[in-house]
Amino acid sequence: MNYPYVTSWLITSLIGGLAEFIQFFIKPYRLGRLGDMYTDVLGASIFLTLLFTIKNGLRYRYLVLMIFGLSLLVLIKAYPIFEVTVDTWNIKRNFPQLSSFESPFEMSRFSGRVKAMDRVKLYATEGKYSLKVILDPGEYPGISMNYLQNDWRGYSNLSFDTFVEGNAPLEITVRVNDRKHNDEYTDRFNKSFQLLPGVNHINIDLKDIMKAPKGRVMDMAEITNICIFSYRLKEQRTVYFDNFRLKR
């Protein structure tokens, strides 16, 4: 039993995990991530395995097994890169559809201040899936599409579909901005809609988006974000989104 190698691996893994744990308590300056801990453990595993192999001259079959195991760890770590690559290809292939939630990889395009956000087989208007969003009470609960095809030139409308649970209307605001956005409210497109219980179809003229920034024209070749949010929501609401698309 090669205790020094096992002990070194355990100590390295413990230190890496402790470092990430500490970072959870010193936000916003540092950010603890499980992925970073995995990288620490993976690096220690590769180094100690190579050192062990060089010093002990292991037989070929054992070396192959070690290389296979380490390669598997590397592939697991590289999965997010694979996910982004596939989804980037899907974004370009499906355009002018921006998102219909038929692929699980599409979830990486979205972020939000929400209680939950999941692909579900309910109230879909395109394909089998929609995005279920549970909005918690708060100042600006909502979702953002942060990765999308940027060039909207040649199209006339932005559309998407919603289904609102419950018996009361829900007011939302749609925000769109380009790469030049300066974080000012007047430098982006904002428009409010009242969603009724059940199915709603939202349609926005891209000319309104283009003319929205004060003192300039929106760069329709560099659209970078679509944000949909509620303002000062007083009770939890559930909304389903589907079929974000551009139309000519």
Secondary structure, DSSP 8 states (H G I E B T S, - for coil): --HHHHHHHHHHHHHHHHHHHHHTTSTTT----HHHHHHHHHHHHHHHHHHHHHHHT--HHHHHHHHHHHHHHHHHHTHHHHHHHHHHHHHHHHTTEEE-S-SGGGGGGEEEESSEEEEESSS-SSSS-EEEEEE-SBSS-EEEE-S-----TT--EEEEEEEE-SSS-EEEEEEEEETT--S-GGGSEEEEEEE-SEEEEEEEEHHHHHT-STTS---TT-EEEEEEE-SSB-S-EEEEEEEEEEE-
